Structures are given as C-alpha cells and as structure tokens.
C-alpha cells in the first residue's frame, strides 16, 4: 500500500481531513523508520530465540548489512543517503569505542566481529538515526527557514561531538552547548509536507521530539540486551531521564550534518535539495 491508495481508502470511508493527514503522516514516518524497526525486531528475536553457528552480535551485524544492501537495491535508499549513513556509522563506532573503554556502558555478549569490546553492529544503531533523517527529509520534502550559515553550524556540531569525549577529562559543557543551540536556532523553523499541505514547527522542538523518541527506543534496546549501562548489570532498569539530553545533542549533530551536506549539494546542483527561505511557499 502506498500514499495514494491510503488516501483513496480514507476518502472512501469518510475519514475527517485532520485524521487523514495524521494517517498520512504516520505512514510516511513508518516508512522512514524501516531500518530502525528492523534493528529492534532483530534485537528482540535474537534475544528470545538464539540463532545457531554464530554469536548473537555477529548475527545482528549480518542482518544489518543485509538490510542495508536490500534498501539500496530496492530503491528505498539512494547512494547519496548511503554515503551519509556510512559517515554516521563511523562517527558512532568511534564514540562507542571510547565510551566502552571509559566504562560508560558495555556489550557483555560474545562476538567475532568485536573490536575493543564493541560489536561492529553497534555503528548501525547510529546509522539508523541518519537513515530515518534522510528518508523523512526526502519523503516529506523537508525545508528549512532561518538556517544559520555553515561557519556557525559546523563548529557547533563539532563542539557537541567533542564534548562526548572531553567531559570525561574536563567539565561537561552539554548545558552550555544546549543553551547555545537555543540561541543559534531561535529563529529556525523546519517545514515538511504531508499530502498536499505544508506544515512548520520550531527546529528546536523537532530536535527535542526526536531525542525523546530515541530515548524510548534506547529503553527498548537495553531491555533486549543490545548493551548495558552499569546500573543494568544485574537487572534491567529504566534508562536515566538525563540521557535524553545526550540523545538530543546527538540528534542535533545528525541534523546539522545532514542539513549541511544537503546545502553543499544544493550549491553544486541548484534546485535539488534544501529549499531556500520562502514563506510564501508554506501553509502555516
């Protein structure tokens, strides 16, 4: 079923317009979350039904690789999106190696494809966030208003990422960086299309919403032993609410990188990526 058939079905049964829009939005979101959903289903299945021949972490890696290849071959993902996702895989893997070394969390299971105590499938959990952003961006024709220049956005993203490392040796700047995000993006809006209508919301609000849902996903992942925090070594516990701030900052990094790369591509191929500020285009 695609958006057109869903729309016709909704019109046939007389569903109110607002509810139809909500159903369309939900459908687009679910299609954009295919990769993350596969990862969570794989975590649940391999936890409840151990697979033969290989350790669980290695099966998860093979599943992620197969899913990535299928999405590309099936046209659910473009080559440019694959490049962005690969960058996120490497960024996430570097962060995982450092955090596991520092004892922030651990992967207690066995695995052949494990480096420095980190299974290689873990990078795909970061890549799945990038996959969602790229696909949602394309499917909902996302646009930006009031986007700061690259000379501000890029150093901000780099500072947020470096703070995940440096706060172990120096002061934690996450709250200062969060305040800086509010200042830099106070006039920024994200616009998106559902059906024939366009909507807009403050960009900072979209950061917070995505970060919150990733925190929920993190609770699901730790429940299925994707990894464990120190306080979950004996029995599973709810992930600290304080982790929402970490995920919010990670979402900001992801969004900044995706948006910046799309702006760079737009300059090379005019009219193919991020729409310029143009209030007249958007239904408010």
C-alpha positions in Angstrom: 0.0 0.0 0.0 1.3 3.5 -0.9 0.2 7.0 0.0 -2.2 7.2 -3.0 -4.1 4.0 -2.1 -4.1 5.0 1.6 -5.6 8.4 0.6 -8.3 6.8 -1.6 -9.2 4.3 1.2 -9.5 7.2 3.7 -11.7 9.2 1.3 -13.9 6.1 0.7 -14.8 5.6 4.4 -15.3 9.3 5.0 -12.4 9.9 7.5 -12.2 13.6 8.6 -9.5 15.6 6.9 -7.4 16.1 10.0 -7.4 12.3 10.7 -6.5 11.6 7.1 -3.5 13.9 7.4 -2.5 12.2 10.7 -2.7 8.8 8.9 -0.6 10.0 6.1 2.0 11.4 8.5 2.1 8.1 10.4 2.5 6.2 7.1 5.5 8.3 6.0 7.1 8.1 9.4 6.7 4.4 9.5 8.3 4.0 6.0 11.2 6.3 7.1 11.8 4.1 10.2 12.2 0.8 8.3 15.9 0.4 9.2 15.5 1.2 13.0 12.4 -1.1 13.2 14.4 -4.0 11.6 17.2 -3.5 14.2 14.8 -3.6 17.1 12.9 -6.6 15.8 16.3 -8.3 15.3 17.3 -7.5 18.9 14.1 -9.0 20.2 14.2 -12.1 18.0 17.8 -12.9 18.7 17.3 -12.4 22.4 14.3 -14.7 22.7 15.4 -17.3 20.0 19.2 -17.7 19.9 20.5 -18.5 16.4 23.0 -21.3 15.7 26.6 -21.2 14.4 27.4 -17.6 15.2 27.3 -15.4 18.3 24.3 -13.1 18.6 26.3 -9.9 17.9 27.6 -11.4 14.6 24.1 -12.3 13.5 23.0 -8.7 14.2 25.9 -7.4 12.1 24.9 -9.7 9.2 21.2 -8.7 9.5 22.2 -5.0 9.4 24.5 -5.5 6.4 21.8 -7.4 4.5 19.1 -4.8 5.4 21.4 -2.0 4.2 22.1 -3.8 0.9 18.4 -4.6 0.4 17.3 -1.0 1.0 19.8 0.3 -1.6 18.9 -2.4 -4.2 15.1 -1.9 -3.6 15.4 1.9 -4.1 14.3 2.7 -0.5 17.7 4.4 -0.1 19.8 6.4 -2.5 23.5 6.2 -3.0 23.9 9.7 -1.5 22.0 8.7 1.5 24.2 5.6 1.9 27.2 7.8 1.9 25.7 9.9 4.8 24.7 6.8 6.7 28.2 5.4 6.3 29.7 8.6 7.8 27.3 8.2 10.8 28.3 4.6 11.2 31.9 5.6 11.6 31.1 8.5 13.9 29.0 6.3 16.1 31.6 3.5 16.1 34.3 5.9 17.2 32.1 7.1 20.1 31.2 3.6 21.1 34.9 2.5 21.3 35.7 5.5 23.5 32.6 5.1 25.8 33.0 1.4 26.3 36.7 2.0 27.1 35.7 4.6 29.7 33.1 2.2 31.2 30.0 4.3 30.3 28.3 1.1 29.1 29.3 -2.4 28.0 28.5 -5.2 25.5 28.8 -8.3 27.6 28.0 -10.8 24.9 30.4 -12.8 22.8 31.2 -11.9 19.2 33.8 -12.5 16.5 33.2 -9.1 14.9 34.0 -7.2 18.1 36.8 -4.6 18.4 37.8 -3.1 21.7 34.8 -4.7 23.4 32.4 -3.1 20.8 30.5 -5.2 18.3 30.6 -3.7 14.8 26.8 -3.9 14.5 26.6 -1.0 17.1 27.5 1.5 14.5 24.3 0.7 12.6 22.3 2.0 15.6 23.7 5.4 14.9 23.4 4.9 11.2 19.7 4.1 11.6 19.1 7.6 13.1 20.8 9.0 9.9 18.7 6.7 7.8 15.5 8.0 9.4 16.5 11.6 8.9 17.5 11.1 5.3 14.3 9.2 4.4 12.0 11.5 6.3 13.7 14.5 4.7 13.1 13.1 1.2 9.6 11.7 1.7 8.2 14.9 3.4 10.2 17.3 1.2 11.7 18.9 4.3 12.7 22.6 4.1 14.4 25.0 6.5 13.8 28.6 7.3 16.3 30.7 9.2 19.1 28.1 8.9 22.4 29.5 10.3 25.4 29.7 8.0 27.8 26.8 7.8 30.6 28.7 9.5 28.4 28.6 12.7 26.6 25.2 12.2 29.7 23.1 11.5 31.8 24.3 14.6 28.7 23.9 16.8 28.2 20.3 15.6 31.9 19.6 16.1 31.8 21.0 19.7 28.8 18.9 20.6 30.5 15.8 19.4 33.9 16.5 21.1 32.1 17.2 24.4 31.0 13.5 24.4 34.8 12.7 24.7 36.2 15.7 26.7 33.7 15.7 29.5 35.5 12.6 30.9 38.6 14.7 31.4 37.2 18.2 31.7 33.9 19.9 32.6 30.7 18.8 30.9 29.6 21.6 28.6 26.3 19.9 27.4 24.1 22.5 29.1 26.2 25.4 27.8 26.0 23.8 24.3 22.3 23.3 24.7 21.9 27.0 25.5 24.0 27.9 22.5 21.7 25.7 20.3 18.7 27.7 21.6 20.4 30.9 20.7 21.7 29.8 17.3 18.4 28.2 16.2 15.9 30.5 17.9 14.6 31.8 14.6 15.0 28.5 12.7 11.9 26.5 11.5 11.6 23.1 9.8 8.9 22.8 7.2 7.5 19.5 5.9 4.8 18.3 3.5 2.0 15.8 4.3 -0.1 15.1 1.2 -0.6 18.5 -0.5 -0.2 20.6 2.7 2.9 22.0 4.3 3.4 22.5 8.0 6.1 24.1 10.1 7.4 23.8 13.6 10.3 25.4 15.5 13.5 23.5 14.7 14.5 23.2 18.4 11.2 21.5 19.1 11.8 18.9 16.4 15.2 18.2 18.0 13.6 17.6 21.4 10.9 15.3 20.0 13.3 13.1 18.0 15.6 13.0 21.0 12.8 11.9 23.3 11.7 9.1 20.9 15.3 7.9 20.6 15.4 7.7 24.5 12.3 5.5 24.4 14.0 3.3 21.7 17.1 3.2 23.9 15.0 1.7 26.7 13.7 -1.0 24.3 17.2 -1.7 23.1 18.7 -2.1 26.6 15.7 -4.3 27.6 16.7 -6.7 24.8 20.4 -6.5 25.9 21.7 -4.6 22.9 24.1 -3.1 25.5 24.0 -2.4 29.3 24.6 0.6 31.4 26.4 -0.1 34.8 23.2 0.1 36.7 21.6 -2.5 34.5 24.3 -5.2 35.0 22.2 -7.2 37.4 18.6 -6.3 36.3 17.1 -4.1 33.7 16.2 -0.6 34.8 14.7 2.4 33.0 17.4 4.5 31.4 18.0 7.7 33.2 16.0 10.7 32.0 19.3 12.6 31.9 20.2 10.5 28.8 17.5 12.5 26.9 19.9 15.5 26.9 22.7 13.3 25.4 20.4 12.0 22.7 19.0 15.5 22.0 22.6 16.7 21.4 23.3 13.6 19.2 20.2 14.4 17.1 21.4 17.9 16.7 24.7 16.6 15.4 22.9 14.3 13.0 20.6 17.0 11.8 23.4 19.5 11.3 25.5 17.1 9.3 22.5 16.0 7.1 21.4 19.6 6.5 24.9 20.9 5.9 25.6 18.2 3.3 22.4 18.9 1.6 23.3 22.6 1.4 26.6 21.8 -0.1 24.9 19.6 -2.7 22.4 22.3 -3.4 25.2 24.7 -4.2 26.7 22.2 -6.7 23.3 21.2 -8.2 21.0 24.2 -7.7 17.4 23.3 -7.0 17.9 19.7 -5.9 18.0 19.9 -2.2 17.2 22.2 0.7 14.6 24.8 -0.2 15.6 28.4 0.4 13.7 30.5 2.9 10.4 31.3 1.2 7.5 31.9 3.5 5.1 32.2 0.6 5.6 28.5 -0.3 4.4 27.2 3.0 1.0 26.7 4.5 1.3 27.9 8.0 
